[in-house]
Amino acid sequence: AGLGGSGEINLLITNEGFGEPMNVYRKGKMTQLNSAGLNPRKVNFYLSEENPSARLVGQRTVWDWPFPEAATVAKHLKISGDSNTGMGTAPDVWNTILNGLVAIVPRPLWRSRAFSNGLAKFSQPLVYFTDRFVGETHAMRIDVTSKKGRKVTAVQAHQSFRQVVGQSCAEFTLALIKGSKGEAPEGQPVSGVYTPETMFEAPTARKHILDRLLRLPGTLNYGFEEGQSK
């Protein structure tokens, strides 16, 4: 929840994404799927019932959406299996409406800036109004499974989507500025254009950015869990 507070641009990006192919990996090779907005499934956005996100977010419906990480992270890690990305919103009625729209609106129309932007402008007041009742809680979950079945799950949750968006952009920019001045942590590139997984590949650089982002005021909980895949 919280797209209403982050402005029309995020609603526009969400709408335009429904017209784009999903760049994902299947058996170690990148492929494209026209499944954005489809394949709804349930995901738990908590590791323990004691996590604040268990109560505030809990289990939510998510559906395919073309986040670039499904391809860029998979390529960076040289995976041999599959990659998937998805998103969802709250309350669940928005998921139902979006799934319905994706089913009836042709994908080329979603790629039209006039259509997607017009829909964003129309829905922004409605989303903003809804957010006043359901809040702006943001949560993210990442699952990684090794060839031998070892699984690592990471969950992070924050009380304000707009703060997470703003702080993430600011931290990435600050890291680039420090890199250009030679003040970056050891192993971080000094300048250029990078994806996060490339820029913060070095353990020292990754620890530094995670420490800063996870101390952001409003963070509800974060953590990692290891186990074996079922």
GROMACS elastic network, one bead per residue, 0.5 to 0.9 nm:
[ bonds ]
;  ai    aj funct       b0    kb
    1     4     6  0.80792   500
    1    88     6  0.84394   500
    1    89     6  0.53351   500
    1    90     6  0.51833   500
    1    91     6  0.76042   500
    1   127     6  0.88896   500
    1   131     6  0.66973   500
    1   134     6  0.73311   500
    1   135     6  0.65929   500
    1   137     6  0.55613   500
    1   138     6  0.61781   500
    1   139     6  0.89571   500
    1   160     6  0.85251   500
    1   161     6  0.70574   500
    2     5     6  0.54841   500
    2     6     6  0.67645   500
    2    89     6  0.85032   500
    2    90     6  0.85781   500
    2   127     6  0.79604   500
    2   128     6  0.75620   500
    2   130     6  0.89286   500
    2   131     6  0.58410   500
    2   132     6  0.89296   500
    2   134     6  0.85901   500
    2   135     6  0.66018   500
    2   137     6  0.65319   500
    2   138     6  0.73134   500
    2   160     6  0.68733   500
    2   161     6  0.52728   500
    2   162     6  0.67458   500
    3     6     6  0.51606   500
    3     7     6  0.67065   500
    3     8     6  0.80762   500
    3    10     6  0.65646   500
    3    11     6  0.67039   500
    3    89     6  0.86832   500
    3   124     6  0.82005   500
    3   127     6  0.70202   500
    3   128     6  0.74270   500
    3   131     6  0.80150   500
    3   136     6  0.75679   500
    3   161     6  0.70767   500
    3   162     6  0.74405   500
    4     7     6  0.58217   500
    4     8     6  0.73888   500
    4    10     6  0.85673   500
    4    11     6  0.79393   500
    4   123     6  0.87416   500
    4   124     6  0.57383   500
    4   125     6  0.71994   500
    4   126     6  0.79442   500
    4   129     6  0.77039   500
    4   130     6  0.81471   500
    4   131     6  0.65670   500
    4   136     6  0.84436   500
    4   162     6  0.87896   500
    5     8     6  0.87035   500
    5   124     6  0.88268   500
    5   127     6  0.84166   500
    5   128     6  0.61017   500
    5   131     6  0.77143   500
    5   136     6  0.76727   500
    5   160     6  0.88361   500
    5   161     6  0.77490   500
    5   162     6  0.60326   500
    6     9     6  0.77417   500
    6    10     6  0.66819   500
    6    11     6  0.86227   500
    6   161     6  0.72000   500
    6   163     6  0.84210   500
    6   165     6  0.77199   500
    6   166     6  0.86815   500
    7    10     6  0.61908   500
    7    11     6  0.72382   500
    7   124     6  0.74660   500
    7   128     6  0.88766   500
    7   162     6  0.85601   500
    8    11     6  0.51262   500
    8    12     6  0.60684   500
    8    13     6  0.86389   500
    8   117     6  0.80705   500
    8   120     6  0.59045   500
    8   121     6  0.64305   500
    8   123     6  0.88010   500
    8   124     6  0.62017   500
    9    13     6  0.61411   500
    9    14     6  0.85742   500
    9   117     6  0.83654   500
    9   120     6  0.78950   500
   10    13     6  0.50245   500
   10    14     6  0.61286   500
   10    15     6  0.85971   500
   10   120     6  0.85448   500
   11    14     6  0.50689   500
   11    15     6  0.62118   500
   11    16     6  0.86537   500
   11   116     6  0.84641   500
   11   117     6  0.81109   500
   11   119     6  0.84562   500
   11   120     6  0.53038   500
   11   121     6  0.83564   500
   11   123     6  0.82580   500
   11   124     6  0.73538   500
   12    15     6  0.51286   500
   12    16     6  0.61217   500
   12    17     6  0.84853   500
   12   113     6  0.82723   500
   12   116     6  0.58062   500
   12   117     6  0.53794   500
   12   118     6  0.85140   500
   12   119     6  0.77930   500
   12   120     6  0.53376   500
   12   121     6  0.83427   500
   13    16     6  0.51776   500
   13    17     6  0.60400   500
   13    18     6  0.89603   500
   13   116     6  0.82538   500
   13   117     6  0.87553   500
   13   120     6  0.89481   500
   14    17     6  0.51715   500
   14    18     6  0.69379   500
   14    65     6  0.82792   500
   14   116     6  0.86583   500
   14   120     6  0.88688   500
   15    18     6  0.55995   500
   15    19     6  0.76228   500
   15   110     6  0.62745   500
   15   111     6  0.80831   500
   15   115     6  0.88777   500
   15   116     6  0.54120   500
   15   117     6  0.79046   500
   15   119     6  0.78641   500
   15   120     6  0.74185   500
   16    19     6  0.55879   500
   16    20     6  0.70300   500
   16   109     6  0.88006   500
   16   110     6  0.52118   500
   16   111     6  0.51549   500
   16   112     6  0.74600   500
   16   113     6  0.74598   500
   16   115     6  0.89366   500
   16   116     6  0.59191   500
   16   117     6  0.84199   500
   17    20     6  0.51523   500
   17    21     6  0.80913   500
   17    22     6  0.89890   500
   17    36     6  0.70990   500
   17    37     6  0.86905   500
   17    65     6  0.67056   500
   17    66     6  0.62812   500
   17    67     6  0.85086   500
   17   110     6  0.75031   500
   17   111     6  0.76013   500
   18    21     6  0.80017   500
   18    34     6  0.87121   500
   18    35     6  0.82588   500
   18    36     6  0.51348   500
   18    37     6  0.61372   500
   18    65     6  0.70631   500
   18    66     6  0.79450   500
   18   102     6  0.69669   500
   18   107     6  0.66394   500
   18   110     6  0.60523   500
   18   111     6  0.76931   500
   19    34     6  0.81948   500
   19    36     6  0.74045   500
   19   102     6  0.88303   500
   19   106     6  0.79599   500
   19   108     6  0.58598   500
   19   109     6  0.71562   500
   19   111     6  0.50310   500
   19   112     6  0.85643   500
   20    34     6  0.72988   500
   20    35     6  0.89243   500
   20    36     6  0.72405   500
   20    65     6  0.87203   500
   20    66     6  0.69463   500
   20   107     6  0.74791   500
   20   108     6  0.84891   500
   20   110     6  0.82192   500
   20   111     6  0.71622   500
   21    32     6  0.57672   500
   21    33     6  0.54993   500
   21    35     6  0.71451   500
   21    36     6  0.69820   500
   21    65     6  0.87956   500
   21    66     6  0.67441   500
   22    31     6  0.79703   500
   22    32     6  0.52613   500
   22    34     6  0.60914   500
   22    35     6  0.66082   500
   22    36     6  0.64953   500
   22    64     6  0.78591   500
   22    65     6  0.68806   500
   22    67     6  0.78207   500
   22    68     6  0.84191   500
   22    70     6  0.82414   500
   22    71     6  0.88421   500
   22    84     6  0.88026   500
   22    85     6  0.87141   500
   23    30     6  0.66043   500
   23    31     6  0.58577   500
   23    33     6  0.67763   500
   23    66     6  0.66924   500
   23    67     6  0.82736   500
   23    68     6  0.71396   500
   23    69     6  0.88883   500
   23    70     6  0.65433   500
   23    71     6  0.56733   500
   23    84     6  0.89290   500
   24    29     6  0.81762   500
   24    30     6  0.54945   500
   24    31     6  0.55869   500
   24    32     6  0.62537   500
   24    33     6  0.75226   500
   24    66     6  0.84399   500
   24    68     6  0.85985   500
   24    69     6  0.87090   500
   24    70     6  0.52081   500
   24    71     6  0.52848   500
   24    74     6  0.80926   500
   24    82     6  0.73266   500
   24    83     6  0.55819   500
   24    84     6  0.62399   500
   24    85     6  0.82200   500
   25    28     6  0.57157   500
   25    29     6  0.51375   500
   25    31     6  0.58716   500
   25    32     6  0.83687   500
   25    70     6  0.71313   500
   25    71     6  0.65378   500
   25    74     6  0.69273   500
   25    75     6  0.85012   500
   25    79     6  0.81596   500
   25    80     6  0.83888   500
   25    81     6  0.69906   500
   25    83     6  0.50596   500
   25    84     6  0.76574   500
   26    29     6  0.53711   500
   26    30     6  0.62549   500
   26    31     6  0.67046   500
   26    80     6  0.80344   500
   26    81     6  0.59583   500
   26    83     6  0.68317   500
   27    30     6  0.84000   500
   27    79     6  0.82377   500
   27    80     6  0.55039   500
   27    82     6  0.55575   500
   27    83     6  0.89429   500
   28    74     6  0.82631   500
   28    75     6  0.87225   500
   28    78     6  0.74991   500
   28    79     6  0.55561   500
   28    82     6  0.64788   500
   28    83     6  0.87833   500
   29    75     6  0.88846   500
   29    79     6  0.85216   500
   29    80     6  0.75550   500
   29    81     6  0.81157   500
   29    82     6  0.82983   500
   30    71     6  0.69351   500
   30    74     6  0.86671   500
   30    75     6  0.83766   500
   30    82     6  0.89588   500
   31    71     6  0.89909   500
   32    35     6  0.89965   500
   33    36     6  0.79639   500
   34    38     6  0.88435   500
   34   107     6  0.86489   500
   35    38     6  0.52811   500
   35    39     6  0.71645   500
   35    63     6  0.87477   500
   35    64     6  0.62036   500
   35    65     6  0.76455   500
   35    66     6  0.87761   500
   36    39     6  0.82283   500
   36    63     6  0.72772   500
   36    66     6  0.64177   500
   36    86     6  0.84444   500
   36   102     6  0.80783   500
   37    40     6  0.78716   500
   37    62     6  0.87913   500
   37    63     6  0.54630   500
   37    64     6  0.52554   500
   37    65     6  0.60431   500
   37    86     6  0.85409   500
   37    87     6  0.87439   500
   37    95     6  0.88396   500
   37    98     6  0.71003   500
   37    99     6  0.57444   500
   37   100     6  0.89923   500
   37   101     6  0.89128   500
   37   102     6  0.61076   500
   37   103     6  0.83247   500
   38    62     6  0.89758   500
   38    63     6  0.54665   500
   38    64     6  0.56484   500
   38    65     6  0.82578   500
   38    99     6  0.64831   500
   38   102     6  0.77021   500
   38   103     6  0.81684   500
   39    62     6  0.81536   500
   39    63     6  0.53925   500
   39    64     6  0.61784   500
   40    61     6  0.62327   500
   40    62     6  0.54779   500
   40    64     6  0.73120   500
   40    86     6  0.88504   500
   40    88     6  0.89068   500
   40    95     6  0.89074   500
   40    99     6  0.84770   500
   41    60     6  0.81445   500
   41    61     6  0.54566   500
   41    62     6  0.55721   500
   41    63     6  0.64627   500
   42    59     6  0.63483   500
   42    60     6  0.54729   500
   42    62     6  0.62967   500
   42    63     6  0.88915   500
   43    58     6  0.83699   500
   43    59     6  0.53598   500
   43    60     6  0.54722   500
   43    61     6  0.64051   500
   43    62     6  0.69546   500
   43   141     6  0.85006   500
   44    47     6  0.78155   500
   44    54     6  0.79377   500
   44    57     6  0.83022   500
   44    58     6  0.58289   500
   44    60     6  0.65329   500
   44   141     6  0.82274   500
   45    53     6  0.66099   500
   45    54     6  0.67210   500
   45    57     6  0.64685   500
   45    58     6  0.56412   500
   45    59     6  0.60747   500
   45    60     6  0.74804   500
   45   139     6  0.64399   500
   45   140     6  0.68117   500
   45   141     6  0.62350   500
   45   155     6  0.64928   500
   45   156     6  0.80435   500
   45   157     6  0.79962   500
   46    49     6  0.71644   500
   46    50     6  0.86727   500
   46    51     6  0.62561   500
   46    52     6  0.81335   500
   46    53     6  0.57641   500
   46    54     6  0.52655   500
   46    55     6  0.89672   500
   46    57     6  0.80409   500
   46    58     6  0.66314   500
   46    59     6  0.81911   500
   46   139     6  0.86570   500
   46   141     6  0.81600   500
   46   154     6  0.89171   500
   46   155     6  0.62106   500
   46   156     6  0.80451   500
   46   157     6  0.83839   500
   46   221     6  0.85728   500
   46   222     6  0.85501   500
   46   223     6  0.89408   500
   47    50     6  0.83751   500
   47    51     6  0.69692   500
   47    53     6  0.88765   500
   47    54     6  0.79595   500
   47   153     6  0.82656   500
   47   154     6  0.81787   500
   47   155     6  0.69394   500
   47   222     6  0.87244   500
   47   223     6  0.75473   500
   47   224     6  0.78571   500
   47   225     6  0.71981   500
   48    51     6  0.54270   500
   48    52     6  0.89612   500
   48    53     6  0.89433   500
   48    54     6  0.71072   500
   49    52     6  0.79621   500
   49    53     6  0.84522   500
   49    54     6  0.55520   500
   49    55     6  0.78168   500
   49    58     6  0.88218   500
   50    53     6  0.84173   500
   50    54     6  0.69446   500
   50    55     6  0.84742   500
   51    54     6  0.53730   500
   51    55     6  0.75324   500
   51   220     6  0.78653   500
   51   221     6  0.63847   500
   51   222     6  0.85196   500
   52    55     6  0.56467   500
   52    56     6  0.63030   500
   52    57     6  0.82460   500
   52   157     6  0.84221   500
   52   220     6  0.60568   500
   52   221     6  0.66546   500
   53    57     6  0.50502   500
   53    58     6  0.61439   500
   53   137     6  0.85920   500
   53   139     6  0.75987   500
   53   156     6  0.85132   500
   53   157     6  0.62798   500
   53   158     6  0.83314   500
   53   220     6  0.67462   500
   53   221     6  0.69948   500
   54    57     6  0.56710   500
   54    59     6  0.76904   500
   55    58     6  0.55750   500
   56   137     6  0.73954   500
   56   159     6  0.89734   500
   57    60     6  0.71116   500
   57    90     6  0.88699   500
   57   137     6  0.73801   500
   57   138     6  0.81571   500
   57   139     6  0.74256   500
   57   157     6  0.86381   500
   60    88     6  0.71667   500
   60    89     6  0.79977   500
   60    90     6  0.81749   500
   60    92     6  0.79131   500
   61    87     6  0.81383   500
   61    88     6  0.58764   500
   61    89     6  0.77518   500
   61    90     6  0.88809   500
   61    92     6  0.73236   500
   61    95     6  0.74502   500
   62    65     6  0.89808   500
   62    86     6  0.57715   500
   62    89     6  0.76005   500
   62    95     6  0.79369   500
   63    85     6  0.81895   500
   63    86     6  0.50173   500
   63    87     6  0.55955   500
   63    88     6  0.62399   500
   63    95     6  0.84102   500
   63    99     6  0.84328   500
   64    67     6  0.88437   500
   64    84     6  0.76510   500
   64    85     6  0.60371   500
   64    87     6  0.65782   500
   64    88     6  0.88043   500
   65    84     6  0.88987   500
   65    85     6  0.62542   500
   65    87     6  0.62384   500
   66    69     6  0.84256   500
   66    70     6  0.76343   500
   66    84     6  0.89520   500
   66    85     6  0.68757   500
   66    86     6  0.75112   500
   67    70     6  0.62827   500
   67    71     6  0.83379   500
   67    84     6  0.89888   500
   67    85     6  0.62711   500
   67    86     6  0.75233   500
   67    87     6  0.89301   500
   68    71     6  0.56878   500
   68    72     6  0.60650   500
   68    73     6  0.81772   500
   68    85     6  0.86070   500
   69    73     6  0.50631   500
   69    74     6  0.72427   500
   69    83     6  0.89166   500
   69    84     6  0.88353   500
   69    85     6  0.76465   500
   69   195     6  0.89292   500
   69   197     6  0.88613   500
   70    73     6  0.61379   500
   70    74     6  0.60718   500
   70    75     6  0.86289   500
   70    82     6  0.89696   500
   70    83     6  0.55023   500
   70    84     6  0.56593   500
   70    85     6  0.58634   500
   71    74     6  0.51548   500
   71    75     6  0.59756   500
   71    76     6  0.84904   500
   71    83     6  0.75284   500
   71    84     6  0.88376   500
   72    75     6  0.51800   500
   72    76     6  0.60739   500
   72    77     6  0.86406   500
   72   195     6  0.77925   500
   72   197     6  0.81517   500
   73    77     6  0.60687   500
   73    78     6  0.83200   500
   73    79     6  0.87594   500
   73    83     6  0.89406   500
   73   195     6  0.88373   500
   73   197     6  0.66086   500
   73   198     6  0.87542   500
   74    77     6  0.52878   500
   74    78     6  0.59057   500
   74    79     6  0.55047   500
   74    80     6  0.86785   500
   74    81     6  0.89333   500
   74    82     6  0.83133   500
   74    83     6  0.67159   500
   75    79     6  0.67455   500
   76    79     6  0.80552   500
   76   197     6  0.75128   500
   76   198     6  0.75704   500
   79    82     6  0.75545   500
   79    83     6  0.84621   500
   80   147     6  0.81892   500
   81   147     6  0.82387   500
   87   140     6  0.89278   500
   88    92     6  0.83201   500
   88    94     6  0.86543   500
   88    95     6  0.65432   500
   89    92     6  0.66046   500
   89    93     6  0.87736   500
   89    94     6  0.66016   500
   89    95     6  0.62643   500
   90    93     6  0.72709   500
   90    94     6  0.64474   500
   90    95     6  0.73744   500
   90   130     6  0.89297   500
   90   131     6  0.85757   500
   90   134     6  0.73339   500
   91    94     6  0.60491   500
   91    95     6  0.76672   500
   91   130     6  0.81721   500
   91   131     6  0.89028   500
   91   134     6  0.70381   500
   92    95     6  0.51853   500
   92    96     6  0.65903   500
   92    97     6  0.88518   500
   93    96     6  0.50571   500
   93    97     6  0.62272   500
   93    98     6  0.86301   500
   94    97     6  0.50652   500
   94    98     6  0.60659   500
   94    99     6  0.84761   500
   94   127     6  0.89918   500
   95    98     6  0.51874   500
   95    99     6  0.60252   500
   95   100     6  0.84887   500
   96    99     6  0.52046   500
   96   100     6  0.61560   500
   96   101     6  0.86761   500
   97   100     6  0.51261   500
   97   101     6  0.61989   500
   97   102     6  0.86735   500
   98   101     6  0.50559   500
   98   102     6  0.61060   500
   98   103     6  0.85427   500
   99   102     6  0.52242   500
   99   103     6  0.62670   500
   99   104     6  0.89953   500
  100   103     6  0.51520   500
  100   104     6  0.66065   500
  100   105     6  0.86698   500
  101   104     6  0.53692   500
  101   105     6  0.57583   500
  102   105     6  0.54509   500
  102   106     6  0.75108   500
  102   107     6  0.76805   500
  102   110     6  0.87204   500
  103   106     6  0.79246   500
  105   108     6  0.85593   500
  105   109     6  0.68915   500
  105   110     6  0.74904   500
  106   109     6  0.55545   500
  106   110     6  0.70586   500
  107   110     6  0.52247   500
  107   111     6  0.67535   500
  108   111     6  0.51621   500
  108   112     6  0.67388   500
  109   112     6  0.51333   500
  109   113     6  0.85555   500
  109   114     6  0.89742   500
  109   115     6  0.66419   500
  109   116     6  0.78761   500
  110   113     6  0.76293   500
  110   115     6  0.65589   500
  110   116     6  0.57232   500
  111   114     6  0.87784   500
  111   115     6  0.78708   500
  111   116     6  0.70923   500
  112   115     6  0.53545   500
  112   116     6  0.61713   500
  112   117     6  0.82535   500
  113   116     6  0.52982   500
  113   117     6  0.55875   500
  113   118     6  0.80099   500
  114   117     6  0.53620   500
  114   118     6  0.58206   500
  114   119     6  0.84940   500
  115   118     6  0.51570   500
  115   119     6  0.61628   500
  115   120     6  0.85996   500
  116   119     6  0.51354   500
  116   120     6  0.61366   500
  116   121     6  0.87088   500
  117   121     6  0.61913   500
  117   122     6  0.85383   500
  118   121     6  0.51906   500
  118   122     6  0.61747   500
  118   123     6  0.86368   500
  119   122     6  0.50277   500
  119   123     6  0.60355   500
  119   124     6  0.83831   500
  120   123     6  0.52338   500
  120   124     6  0.57721   500
  121   124     6  0.53989   500
  121   125     6  0.76661   500
  122   125     6  0.69885   500
  122   126     6  0.77726   500
  123   126     6  0.51748   500
  123   127     6  0.60694   500
  123   128     6  0.85266   500
  124   127     6  0.51074   500
  124   128     6  0.59769   500
  124   129     6  0.84676   500
  125   128     6  0.50506   500
  125   129     6  0.60388   500
  125   130     6  0.85677   500
  126   129     6  0.51513   500
  126   130     6  0.62041   500
  126   131     6  0.86442   500
  127   130     6  0.50553   500
  127   131     6  0.61008   500
  127   132     6  0.88397   500
  128   131     6  0.51159   500
  128   132     6  0.66816   500
  129   132     6  0.54663   500
  129   133     6  0.74215   500
  130   133     6  0.55114   500
  130   134     6  0.63765   500
  130   135     6  0.80416   500
  131   134     6  0.50447   500
  131   136     6  0.60551   500
  132   135     6  0.56341   500
  132   136     6  0.80487   500
  134   137     6  0.82536   500
  135   159     6  0.78522   500
  135   160     6  0.78279   500
  136   158     6  0.85708   500
  136   159     6  0.61412   500
  136   161     6  0.54991   500
  136   162     6  0.77059   500
  137   157     6  0.72857   500
  137   158     6  0.58296   500
  137   160     6  0.51524   500
  137   161     6  0.59841   500
  138   156     6  0.83668   500
  138   157     6  0.56074   500
  138   158     6  0.52643   500
  138   159     6  0.62323   500
  138   160     6  0.62139   500
  138   161     6  0.50772   500
  138   162     6  0.88847   500
  138   164     6  0.79758   500
  139   155     6  0.72552   500
  139   156     6  0.56434   500
  139   158     6  0.63621   500
  139   159     6  0.86454   500
  139   161     6  0.85369   500
  140   154     6  0.81056   500
  140   155     6  0.56974   500
  140   156     6  0.53996   500
  140   157     6  0.64033   500
  141   153     6  0.71057   500
  141   154     6  0.56383   500
  141   156     6  0.66956   500
  141   157     6  0.88539   500
  142   152     6  0.81303   500
  142   153     6  0.56440   500
  142   154     6  0.52017   500
  142   155     6  0.66229   500
  143   151     6  0.70329   500
  143   152     6  0.58523   500
  143   154     6  0.66351   500
  143   155     6  0.89815   500
  144   150     6  0.82672   500
  144   151     6  0.56251   500
  144   152     6  0.53137   500
  144   153     6  0.65000   500
  144   154     6  0.88137   500
  145   148     6  0.80296   500
  145   149     6  0.58845   500
  145   150     6  0.55857   500
  145   152     6  0.65252   500
  145   153     6  0.87896   500
  145   228     6  0.82833   500
  145   229     6  0.70574   500
  146   149     6  0.51947   500
  146   150     6  0.52257   500
  146   151     6  0.64178   500
  146   152     6  0.87151   500
  146   229     6  0.89978   500
  147   150     6  0.74731   500
  148   228     6  0.87300   500
  149   227     6  0.85148   500
  149   228     6  0.55647   500
  149   229     6  0.53663   500
  149   230     6  0.81471   500
  150   226     6  0.73614   500
  150   227     6  0.59013   500
  150   229     6  0.62197   500
  151   225     6  0.81507   500
  151   226     6  0.56697   500
  151   227     6  0.51760   500
  151   228     6  0.52547   500
  151   229     6  0.56399   500
  152   224     6  0.68682   500
  152   225     6  0.56350   500
  152   227     6  0.65317   500
  152   228     6  0.83691   500
  153   223     6  0.83145   500
  153   224     6  0.55661   500
  153   225     6  0.51372   500
  153   226     6  0.64845   500
  153   227     6  0.85406   500
  154   222     6  0.73867   500
  154   223     6  0.57637   500
  154   225     6  0.65181   500
  155   221     6  0.78608   500
  155   222     6  0.54274   500
  155   223     6  0.57304   500
  155   224     6  0.66788   500
  155   225     6  0.87405   500
  156   214     6  0.83566   500
  156   219     6  0.79663   500
  156   220     6  0.77137   500
  156   221     6  0.58719   500
  156   223     6  0.67677   500
  157   160     6  0.89832   500
  157   218     6  0.89223   500
  157   219     6  0.61723   500
  157   220     6  0.53820   500
  157   221     6  0.55409   500
  157   222     6  0.63722   500
  158   161     6  0.70234   500
  158   163     6  0.85715   500
  158   164     6  0.72803   500
  158   216     6  0.86465   500
  158   217     6  0.85591   500
  158   218     6  0.56992   500
  158   220     6  0.50418   500
  158   221     6  0.72406   500
  158   222     6  0.89213   500
  159   163     6  0.84884   500
  159   164     6  0.87714   500
  159   218     6  0.54283   500
  159   219     6  0.63642   500
  159   220     6  0.64562   500
  160   163     6  0.54051   500
  160   164     6  0.64781   500
  160   165     6  0.88854   500
  160   218     6  0.70266   500
  160   219     6  0.84963   500
  161   164     6  0.51625   500
  161   165     6  0.62795   500
  161   166     6  0.86986   500
  162   165     6  0.51802   500
  162   166     6  0.61776   500
  162   167     6  0.85302   500
  163   166     6  0.51459   500
  163   167     6  0.58881   500
  163   168     6  0.83158   500
  163   216     6  0.87436   500
  163   218     6  0.85375   500
  164   167     6  0.52604   500
  164   168     6  0.59281   500
  164   169     6  0.85498   500
  164   213     6  0.85569   500
  164   216     6  0.82235   500
  165   168     6  0.53567   500
  165   169     6  0.63484   500
  165   170     6  0.86693   500
  166   169     6  0.53539   500
  166   170     6  0.61710   500
  166   171     6  0.86727   500
  167   171     6  0.59836   500
  167   172     6  0.85104   500
  167   213     6  0.75778   500
  167   216     6  0.79787   500
  168   171     6  0.52063   500
  168   172     6  0.61962   500
  168   173     6  0.86084   500
  168   213     6  0.72718   500
  169   172     6  0.52872   500
  169   173     6  0.62222   500
  169   174     6  0.85865   500
  170   173     6  0.51489   500
  170   174     6  0.60192   500
  170   175     6  0.85602   500
  171   175     6  0.60684   500
  171   176     6  0.86451   500
  171   209     6  0.75058   500
  171   212     6  0.81360   500
  171   213     6  0.77545   500
  172   175     6  0.51543   500
  172   176     6  0.64175   500
  172   177     6  0.88017   500
  172   196     6  0.81192   500
  172   209     6  0.84671   500
  173   176     6  0.51466   500
  173   177     6  0.62676   500
  173   178     6  0.86787   500
  174   177     6  0.50481   500
  174   178     6  0.61287   500
  174   179     6  0.84683   500
  175   178     6  0.51601   500
  175   179     6  0.60680   500
  175   180     6  0.86942   500
  175   183     6  0.88385   500
  175   184     6  0.67129   500
  175   188     6  0.86574   500
  175   190     6  0.89854   500
  175   209     6  0.82173   500
  176   180     6  0.62602   500
  176   181     6  0.87510   500
  176   184     6  0.81273   500
  176   189     6  0.83043   500
  176   190     6  0.70577   500
  176   191     6  0.64213   500
  176   192     6  0.82028   500
  177   180     6  0.51729   500
  177   181     6  0.64266   500
  177   182     6  0.87511   500
  177   183     6  0.84446   500
  177   184     6  0.84464   500
  177   190     6  0.84886   500
  177   191     6  0.82249   500
  178   181     6  0.50762   500
  178   182     6  0.61374   500
  178   184     6  0.50843   500
  178   185     6  0.87495   500
  178   190     6  0.77649   500
  179   182     6  0.50877   500
  179   183     6  0.57291   500
  179   185     6  0.81877   500
  179   188     6  0.71303   500
  179   189     6  0.64204   500
  179   191     6  0.60190   500
  180   183     6  0.76188   500
  180   184     6  0.81147   500
  180   189     6  0.86989   500
  180   190     6  0.51277   500
  180   191     6  0.55117   500
  181   184     6  0.77200   500
  181   190     6  0.77214   500
  182   185     6  0.87765   500
  182   190     6  0.66041   500
  183   186     6  0.89409   500
  183   190     6  0.86643   500
  184   187     6  0.81434   500
  184   188     6  0.61784   500
  184   189     6  0.79363   500
  184   190     6  0.72187   500
  184   205     6  0.77555   500
  185   188     6  0.58653   500
  185   204     6  0.63183   500
  185   205     6  0.53054   500
  185   206     6  0.89724   500
  185   208     6  0.73371   500
  186   189     6  0.86806   500
  186   202     6  0.76801   500
  186   203     6  0.88294   500
  186   204     6  0.61515   500
  186   205     6  0.64522   500
  187   190     6  0.89976   500
  187   199     6  0.88442   500
  187   200     6  0.80476   500
  187   201     6  0.78653   500
  187   202     6  0.51954   500
  187   203     6  0.78482   500
  187   204     6  0.67920   500
  187   205     6  0.62576   500
  188   198     6  0.89411   500
  188   199     6  0.60949   500
  188   200     6  0.61898   500
  188   201     6  0.76087   500
  188   202     6  0.65104   500
  188   204     6  0.80543   500
  188   205     6  0.55558   500
  188   206     6  0.85574   500
  189   192     6  0.76668   500
  189   194     6  0.88030   500
  189   198     6  0.87799   500
  189   199     6  0.62040   500
  189   200     6  0.82817   500
  191   194     6  0.87651   500
  193   199     6  0.86100   500
  194   197     6  0.80507   500
  194   198     6  0.60143   500
  194   199     6  0.56017   500
  195   198     6  0.53401   500
  195   199     6  0.61190   500
  195   200     6  0.85515   500
  196   199     6  0.50808   500
  196   200     6  0.58698   500
  196   201     6  0.79991   500
  197   200     6  0.55324   500
  197   201     6  0.56454   500
  197   206     6  0.87841   500
  198   201     6  0.51530   500
  198   202     6  0.85016   500
  199   202     6  0.79517   500
  199   205     6  0.80288   500
  199   206     6  0.84727   500
  200   203     6  0.74094   500
  200   204     6  0.81972   500
  200   205     6  0.51937   500
  200   207     6  0.84904   500
  200   208     6  0.89496   500
  200   209     6  0.78186   500
  201   204     6  0.85601   500
  201   205     6  0.70395   500
  201   206     6  0.63593   500
  202   205     6  0.53396   500
  202   206     6  0.60866   500
  202   207     6  0.85802   500
  203   206     6  0.50419   500
  203   207     6  0.59625   500
  203   208     6  0.85183   500
  204   207     6  0.52523   500
  204   208     6  0.62696   500
  204   209     6  0.89085   500
  205   208     6  0.52189   500
  205   209     6  0.64617   500
  205   210     6  0.86981   500
  206   209     6  0.54128   500
  206   210     6  0.61129   500
  206   211     6  0.84802   500
  207   210     6  0.52039   500
  207   211     6  0.59431   500
  207   212     6  0.86167   500
  208   211     6  0.52783   500
  208   212     6  0.64497   500
  208   213     6  0.88354   500
  209   212     6  0.52329   500
  209   213     6  0.61709   500
  209   214     6  0.85030   500
  210   213     6  0.51398   500
  210   214     6  0.58111   500
  210   215     6  0.83673   500
  211   214     6  0.54323   500
  211   215     6  0.62863   500
  212   215     6  0.53875   500
  212   216     6  0.67784   500
  213   216     6  0.53783   500
  213   219     6  0.89735   500
  214   217     6  0.84491   500
  214   219     6  0.68014   500
  214   221     6  0.86770   500
  214   222     6  0.75623   500
  215   218     6  0.85218   500
  215   219     6  0.70234   500
  216   219     6  0.59484   500
  217   220     6  0.88146   500
  219   222     6  0.78627   500
